[in-house]
């Protein structure tokens, strides 16, 4: 047999063998399953995914970061318990006896003395003294009106130091020092030492 003829026969035999393999791959399993047909051989065979509730959880912190359990939010849908508020217990003092209310809290400090006051000296004379929150150099602005006492009438500034109110005249002379007590200011005039009280 000539060499070219034997090569042609070998190629034809190889092509026939490959054709048979391809035909068996598509037709063989379908015939083995019964009457499913060629469509069944083309559909992918994969296990069914189980169905169930979908849950979620917070993501882990990124590398290098730390998160305490308290910093993480609760999972979605989780029941978050709310701490009950502490009940107020009122003691039972018996019939006809009402509990005594605590004393009112009186504000103290510089801001609590800002405003208008009625000043009364030892002679019983009174006048108006206003303590402003507007700064005046190292002090705060003040004014007095209709004061019979000449030193008190000159008050133009004030300050609050160590729980005491200082009233000043121009030039920095201290007119009076008063200590805050309750809702009033009690003290004395610096020059004469006479008592001075200021109330709202």
Backbone bond lengths (Angstrom), bond angles and torsions (degrees), N, CA, C in turn:
res aa  C-N    CA-C-N  psi(-1)  N-CA   C-N-CA  omega(-1)  CA-C   N-CA-C  phi
1 X - - - 1.469 - - 1.523 107.60 -
2 X 1.315 114.79 133.36 1.469 116.68 -179.20 1.535 110.51 -64.00
3 X 1.316 114.33 154.88 1.474 120.33 -175.09 1.511 111.62 -64.49
4 X 1.318 120.22 -38.34 1.462 122.30 -179.24 1.510 110.85 -68.24
5 X 1.321 117.67 -33.55 1.454 120.84 178.83 1.526 110.51 -70.69
6 X 1.308 116.85 -40.29 1.471 119.02 178.35 1.527 111.17 -66.43
7 X 1.292 118.62 -34.11 1.482 121.26 176.83 1.512 110.11 -67.42
8 X 1.302 117.84 -40.31 1.456 121.57 179.74 1.520 109.89 -65.11
9 X 1.347 117.23 -42.92 1.469 120.97 179.08 1.526 110.03 -62.34
10 X 1.308 118.03 -40.55 1.478 121.76 -179.44 1.527 111.04 -65.36
11 X 1.322 116.04 -38.04 1.476 119.59 179.90 1.511 109.82 -69.49
12 X 1.313 116.95 -41.42 1.468 119.97 179.09 1.527 110.93 -64.79
13 X 1.311 117.73 -38.79 1.473 121.40 178.46 1.538 110.64 -64.85
14 X 1.300 116.18 -40.85 1.476 120.48 178.91 1.514 110.95 -65.87
15 X 1.338 117.72 -41.74 1.470 121.56 179.43 1.510 110.35 -65.02
16 X 1.326 117.37 -39.44 1.477 120.48 179.55 1.529 110.12 -65.84
17 X 1.307 116.11 -39.70 1.484 119.34 178.70 1.513 111.91 -64.51
18 X 1.323 117.63 -41.56 1.479 120.93 179.02 1.512 110.43 -67.09
19 X 1.325 117.76 -38.41 1.463 121.75 178.16 1.512 110.77 -63.44
20 X 1.303 117.22 -39.79 1.474 120.67 179.23 1.529 110.81 -65.46
21 X 1.344 116.36 -39.96 1.487 120.06 178.59 1.518 110.70 -63.43
22 X 1.323 117.00 -43.69 1.463 120.48 -179.15 1.508 110.41 -65.87
23 X 1.314 117.18 -40.11 1.467 120.38 -179.94 1.513 110.57 -66.10
24 X 1.310 117.15 -39.69 1.468 120.21 -179.72 1.520 110.65 -69.77
25 X 1.312 118.37 -32.48 1.482 121.56 -178.90 1.510 111.50 -64.32
26 X 1.356 118.52 -41.33 1.460 121.35 -178.35 1.517 112.91 -88.19
27 X 1.320 116.33 -34.53 1.461 118.48 -174.23 1.513 112.51 -96.58
28 X 1.305 116.22 -30.71 1.469 118.58 -174.76 1.513 114.40 -60.63
29 X 1.357 121.66 -55.89 1.458 121.28 -177.14 1.506 111.76 -64.13
30 X 1.360 117.95 -33.70 1.462 119.24 -179.70 1.514 110.26 -64.33
31 X 1.357 116.41 -39.37 1.453 118.86 179.36 1.516 110.46 -69.94
32 X 1.318 116.22 -33.10 1.471 119.30 -179.47 1.513 112.31 -68.64
33 X 1.345 119.43 -25.17 1.462 122.11 -177.97 1.516 112.75 -88.28
34 X 1.263 116.74 -7.77 1.457 118.35 -178.37 1.501 108.95 113.74
35 X 1.330 117.46 -130.88 1.464 121.61 -174.00 1.526 111.84 -106.76
36 X 1.333 118.27 36.84 1.471 120.67 179.32 1.516 110.88 -70.88
37 X 1.296 119.34 -30.25 1.453 121.79 177.35 1.509 112.55 84.40
38 X 1.321 116.83 176.70 1.468 120.72 -177.17 1.515 113.55 -69.20
39 X 1.353 120.73 -21.69 1.466 122.78 179.75 1.521 110.52 -64.23
40 X 1.347 117.37 -39.11 1.459 121.24 -179.24 1.513 111.10 -64.19
41 X 1.324 117.22 -32.34 1.462 119.34 -179.54 1.509 111.01 -70.92
42 X 1.366 118.90 -24.47 1.452 121.41 -178.97 1.520 112.83 -85.41
43 X 1.335 119.75 -22.11 1.470 122.44 -178.54 1.516 110.08 -75.80
44 X 1.345 118.32 135.56 1.470 119.41 179.64 1.527 110.26 -70.83
45 X 1.290 113.71 143.09 1.470 119.54 178.19 1.522 106.68 -100.82
46 X 1.368 118.13 113.26 1.466 123.28 -179.60 1.511 108.76 -136.90
47 X 1.328 118.31 146.10 1.477 119.55 179.18 1.522 110.11 -66.97
48 X 1.323 116.84 144.85 1.467 121.94 178.42 1.517 109.92 -68.43
49 X 1.358 116.87 138.82 1.463 121.46 179.10 1.524 109.14 -78.38
50 X 1.327 118.59 132.33 1.476 119.50 178.77 1.519 110.60 -66.74
51 X 1.319 116.84 140.19 1.468 120.70 177.06 1.515 108.63 -99.39
52 X 1.324 116.09 143.83 1.462 121.54 -178.40 1.509 109.76 -174.22
53 X 1.332 118.14 -178.35 1.470 120.31 -178.82 1.522 111.27 -68.70
54 X 1.320 115.57 143.90 1.462 121.95 178.36 1.527 107.88 -92.44
55 X 1.302 116.87 126.93 1.466 121.11 179.95 1.512 109.23 -116.96
56 X 1.332 115.84 159.30 1.455 120.10 177.85 1.512 108.99 -136.42
57 X 1.321 115.27 155.72 1.463 121.46 178.47 1.510 107.42 -142.54
58 X 1.350 117.55 152.79 1.476 119.81 178.96 1.516 110.90 -65.33
59 X 1.324 115.48 149.03 1.454 120.66 178.69 1.513 110.46 -72.71
60 X 1.316 114.65 152.10 1.462 119.61 176.73 1.515 109.19 -70.10
61 X 1.342 117.94 153.26 1.471 119.23 178.13 1.516 110.43 -65.01
62 X 1.336 118.06 154.28 1.465 120.80 178.70 1.514 110.67 -65.02
63 X 1.344 117.22 159.81 1.472 119.90 -179.62 1.521 111.15 -56.03
64 X 1.313 115.46 135.67 1.459 121.02 179.01 1.509 113.56 91.53
65 X 1.342 118.22 -14.20 1.467 121.48 179.49 1.513 108.49 -102.30
66 X 1.300 114.93 148.83 1.460 120.02 177.43 1.508 108.43 -119.32
67 X 1.306 116.12 145.86 1.467 121.66 178.31 1.508 108.20 -138.35
68 X 1.294 116.00 122.79 1.456 120.73 176.35 1.515 108.06 -72.94
69 X 1.352 118.73 153.18 1.464 120.05 178.64 1.516 112.92 -56.02
70 X 1.315 117.97 -30.75 1.475 120.51 -179.36 1.519 111.25 -70.02
71 X 1.377 116.86 -23.67 1.459 119.77 -178.10 1.526 112.46 -79.58
72 X 1.354 116.91 -18.47 1.449 119.89 -176.72 1.515 109.93 -82.88
73 X 1.342 117.95 141.22 1.464 119.86 178.04 1.509 110.09 -73.37
74 X 1.322 118.48 155.22 1.451 120.07 178.37 1.517 109.64 -68.65
75 X 1.361 118.09 153.12 1.463 120.01 178.48 1.517 111.17 -59.45
76 X 1.339 115.26 153.79 1.467 120.46 179.65 1.521 108.50 -63.37
77 X 1.305 116.35 132.57 1.459 120.80 179.15 1.513 114.02 87.03
78 X 1.346 117.48 -3.85 1.459 119.15 -179.55 1.524 110.10 -75.30
79 X 1.306 115.39 145.37 1.461 120.06 175.96 1.514 108.51 -82.21
80 X 1.333 116.89 116.52 1.462 122.13 -178.97 1.514 108.06 -96.23
81 X 1.314 116.42 121.93 1.460 120.74 -179.50 1.514 109.82 -78.82
82 X 1.310 117.80 135.85 1.463 123.57 178.08 1.515 107.57 -105.84
83 X 1.344 115.06 128.54 1.462 118.75 -179.05 1.524 110.09 -66.69
84 X 1.321 117.63 133.92 1.466 119.07 179.83 1.517 110.46 -69.50
85 X 1.326 115.99 147.24 1.462 119.75 179.19 1.524 109.70 -73.94
86 X 1.321 114.94 149.82 1.453 119.97 -178.90 1.524 109.35 -74.99
87 X 1.313 117.61 124.59 1.469 118.78 -178.89 1.529 111.26 -72.47
88 X 1.313 114.91 148.69 1.460 120.58 177.10 1.530 108.06 -85.51
89 X 1.299 116.25 123.28 1.469 120.82 -177.62 1.519 108.66 -99.89
90 X 1.316 115.53 120.88 1.454 121.38 177.58 1.524 107.28 -104.10
91 X 1.332 118.21 120.43 1.460 119.53 -177.57 1.534 111.25 -66.21
92 X 1.328 114.83 144.11 1.462 121.08 177.30 1.528 107.52 -89.77
93 X 1.319 116.46 111.55 1.467 121.17 -177.00 1.517 112.45 -95.83
94 X 1.316 116.26 4.72 1.461 119.23 179.91 1.515 110.67 102.50
95 X 1.332 115.93 171.35 1.460 119.34 -178.10 1.530 112.16 -68.65
96 X 1.351 114.62 137.14 1.465 120.29 175.65 1.508 114.92 80.70
97 X 1.339 118.68 -0.45 1.472 120.99 -178.95 1.526 107.96 -114.74
98 X 1.304 116.57 116.99 1.460 121.94 178.92 1.519 109.75 -92.50
99 X 1.322 117.89 145.28 1.468 119.25 177.16 1.523 110.78 -65.39
100 X 1.324 116.02 146.25 1.458 122.34 -178.72 1.520 108.88 -83.47
101 X 1.318 116.53 129.58 1.467 121.59 178.55 1.522 109.37 -70.87
102 X 1.342 117.18 144.14 1.464 118.96 177.40 1.526 110.36 -65.84
103 X 1.333 117.00 154.25 1.467 119.31 -179.98 1.521 110.12 -63.70
104 X 1.330 118.17 147.92 1.467 120.50 -179.85 1.522 110.73 -65.95
105 X 1.324 114.56 147.52 1.468 119.97 178.66 1.523 107.90 -83.68
106 X 1.312 115.76 122.92 1.463 121.39 -179.09 1.525 108.14 -97.77
107 X 1.320 115.67 125.66 1.462 120.13 179.78 1.524 109.94 -68.32
108 X 1.312 115.37 146.38 1.464 119.99 178.20 1.520 108.26 -134.01
109 X 1.318 115.93 167.38 1.455 120.67 -179.46 1.515 111.29 107.64
110 X 1.340 114.76 177.24 1.462 121.39 -175.11 1.527 112.13 -59.13
111 X 1.340 118.04 -46.24 1.461 119.84 -175.87 1.520 112.65 -66.90
112 X 1.321 117.88 -24.39 1.464 119.94 -178.33 1.531 113.11 -76.19
113 X 1.334 118.44 -15.45 1.472 120.25 -178.80 1.532 112.39 -102.71
114 X 1.339 116.84 -2.67 1.467 119.94 178.40 1.525 108.83 -68.03
115 X 1.325 116.01 135.88 1.457 120.70 177.46 1.518 112.21 134.99
116 X 1.321 115.26 -166.92 1.468 121.33 -176.46 1.531 110.25 -95.84
117 X 1.350 115.92 138.24 1.469 122.52 -177.97 1.533 109.85 -128.24
118 X 1.319 115.26 152.78 1.473 121.88 169.39 1.520 107.17 -100.13
119 X 1.337 115.80 113.10 1.467 120.89 -179.41 1.524 109.63 -95.45
120 X 1.349 115.44 136.34 1.468 120.87 -179.70 1.521 108.28 -133.41
121 X 1.347 116.42 123.05 1.466 119.81 -178.87 1.528 110.89 -93.56
122 X 1.334 115.86 -176.01 1.469 120.86 -175.25 1.522 112.85 -64.79
123 X 1.319 118.53 -25.54 1.468 121.12 -179.31 1.534 112.06 -79.90
124 X 1.336 116.87 -8.22 1.461 120.61 -177.63 1.507 113.42 93.80
125 X 1.328 117.54 -4.28 1.467 120.72 178.76 1.521 108.83 -73.93
126 X 1.318 115.57 143.04 1.473 119.23 -178.89 1.523 110.60 -130.43
127 X 1.325 115.04 159.01 1.455 122.19 178.19 1.526 109.02 -160.03
128 X 1.308 115.77 177.17 1.469 121.31 -179.03 1.525 110.52 -100.84
129 X 1.338 116.10 133.38 1.462 122.13 174.56 1.523 107.11 -126.82
130 X 1.324 116.16 125.84 1.467 121.20 179.80 1.519 109.98 -110.62
131 X 1.322 115.65 129.30 1.465 121.93 178.01 1.537 107.23 -109.27
132 X 1.327 116.19 116.56 1.459 122.13 -175.14 1.529 110.65 -96.79
133 X 1.320 115.66 158.36 1.471 120.28 175.12 1.529 111.18 -92.06
134 X 1.349 117.42 0.17 1.468 121.08 178.99 1.525 109.85 -75.34
135 X 1.335 118.47 128.92 1.468 120.40 -179.08 1.521 112.65 -70.39
136 X 1.328 114.98 148.16 1.466 123.18 174.63 1.531 106.67 -137.46
137 X 1.330 116.37 92.57 1.466 123.62 -172.67 1.529 108.72 57.99
138 X 1.337 118.69 -119.45 1.458 121.78 -179.70 1.524 112.04 -87.81
139 X 1.319 117.46 -2.53 1.469 122.08 -175.09 1.526 109.49 -118.28
140 X 1.330 114.94 -166.65 1.466 121.71 176.22 1.519 108.69 -124.55
141 X 1.328 116.07 151.66 1.467 120.41 -177.18 1.526 110.96 -70.74
142 X 1.350 114.44 144.89 1.468 121.96 176.41 1.519 107.99 -144.12
143 X 1.326 115.36 161.49 1.466 119.93 176.36 1.513 108.91 -149.45
144 X 1.356 115.09 153.09 1.469 121.48 177.28 1.528 107.60 -130.36
145 X 1.327 115.12 142.17 1.461 118.81 179.61 1.527 109.91 -135.94
146 X 1.337 114.35 138.64 1.472 122.64 178.18 1.517 113.02 59.61
147 X 1.321 117.30 38.76 1.469 120.36 179.51 1.530 109.59 -95.12
148 X 1.363 118.21 120.60 1.469 120.65 177.08 1.531 112.03 -65.66
149 X 1.351 116.65 -32.86 1.464 120.28 179.59 1.522 108.64 -72.19
150 X 1.352 116.74 122.39 1.453 121.85 -174.28 1.525 112.39 -64.06
151 X 1.340 117.30 -37.50 1.473 119.70 179.69 1.535 111.01 -68.29
152 X 1.321 116.20 -41.64 1.459 120.20 179.74 1.532 111.42 -67.94
153 X 1.322 116.54 -31.80 1.467 121.37 179.61 1.527 111.56 -67.53
154 X 1.350 118.17 -20.90 1.469 122.02 -177.85 1.536 113.18 -89.54
155 X 1.313 118.54 1.33 1.469 120.84 -175.58 1.532 110.34 -63.83
156 X 1.374 115.84 126.60 1.468 121.23 178.87 1.538 112.70 -128.51
157 X 1.338 116.97 -8.92 1.464 119.62 -177.70 1.528 109.79 -150.61
158 X 1.311 114.81 163.44 1.468 120.08 178.28 1.522 110.05 -151.86
159 X 1.337 116.41 166.49 1.461 122.26 176.97 1.521 108.73 -153.71
160 X 1.327 115.77 161.82 1.468 122.25 179.07 1.521 107.15 -124.52
161 X 1.349 116.71 116.38 1.459 121.22 -179.72 1.513 109.42 -139.27
162 X 1.335 115.45 130.89 1.467 122.04 175.29 1.524 112.36 51.91
163 X 1.331 117.11 41.50 1.460 120.89 176.74 1.517 114.54 79.16
164 X 1.347 117.41 8.20 1.471 120.29 179.99 1.522 110.81 -121.65
165 X 1.344 115.39 147.32 1.462 122.41 175.87 1.530 107.57 -99.89
166 X 1.340 115.92 128.01 1.464 121.83 178.18 1.527 107.69 -109.72
167 X 1.339 117.02 128.76 1.468 122.68 175.19 1.520 107.58 -103.13
168 X 1.350 116.34 132.65 1.463 120.96 -174.93 1.524 111.74 -120.45
169 X 1.344 113.66 148.38 1.467 122.10 171.05 1.529 107.37 -97.16
170 X 1.338 118.58 166.07 1.464 120.18 174.95 1.527 110.10 -56.23
171 X 1.328 116.71 139.73 1.463 120.99 -178.15 1.517 111.65 95.43
172 X 1.351 119.08 -7.48 1.465 121.41 176.39 1.508 115.26 92.86
173 X 1.344 119.17 7.39 1.467 120.68 177.70 1.526 109.32 -71.69
174 X 1.343 116.16 132.46 1.463 120.93 179.05 1.521 108.69 -79.49
175 X 1.338 116.88 121.09 1.464 122.08 179.08 1.509 110.96 -84.39
176 X 1.334 117.36 -42.50 1.466 120.86 -177.30 1.523 109.65 -156.79
177 X 1.351 114.52 155.47 1.462 122.16 172.45 1.515 107.52 -124.02
178 X 1.315 115.95 129.87 1.467 120.78 -178.27 1.527 109.45 -131.36
179 X 1.334 115.69 143.13 1.463 121.51 177.64 1.515 108.94 -106.53
180 X 1.322 115.22 139.51 1.459 121.15 -179.59 1.529 109.25 -77.09
181 X 1.314 115.39 128.86 1.470 121.02 178.11 1.504 109.58 -145.23
182 X 1.347 117.21 110.42 1.457 120.29 -175.52 1.507 109.22 66.82
183 X 1.321 117.52 -128.50 1.459 121.03 178.54 1.503 112.97 -100.93
184 X 1.347 118.98 14.70 1.467 122.17 -176.55 1.520 110.52 -126.50
185 X 1.341 114.52 168.03 1.457 122.24 174.23 1.522 107.55 -119.44
186 X 1.321 116.27 124.79 1.473 121.05 -179.27 1.518 109.53 -123.32
187 X 1.362 115.71 136.55 1.445 119.77 178.74 1.509 111.08 -173.18
188 X 1.350 114.96 -145.10 1.464 119.30 -176.34 1.515 109.84 -150.33
189 X 1.329 114.71 155.02 1.464 120.71 173.73 1.519 108.19 -73.76
190 X 1.310 117.87 136.60 1.461 121.50 -174.54 1.530 112.99 -67.85
191 X 1.321 118.56 -40.89 1.460 121.17 -174.54 1.522 112.52 -71.31
192 X 1.342 116.55 -47.35 1.460 119.41 -175.50 1.532 113.17 -98.45
193 X 1.313 116.96 -19.27 1.466 119.67 -175.87 1.522 113.27 78.62
194 X 1.337 117.63 3.46 1.466 121.07 -179.91 1.524 109.43 -70.36
195 X 1.310 115.15 147.80 1.461 120.55 -177.94 1.531 111.12 -66.64
196 X 1.333 114.98 150.75 1.457 122.46 178.74 1.518 107.55 -143.82
197 X 1.317 115.57 130.88 1.479 120.64 177.66 1.506 108.21 -126.83
198 X 1.328 114.63 142.12 1.467 120.56 176.83 1.518 108.71 -128.15
199 X 1.344 115.18 127.42 1.463 121.50 178.86 1.514 108.58 -127.99
200 X 1.320 116.10 160.92 1.467 120.85 179.98 1.533 111.28 -71.24
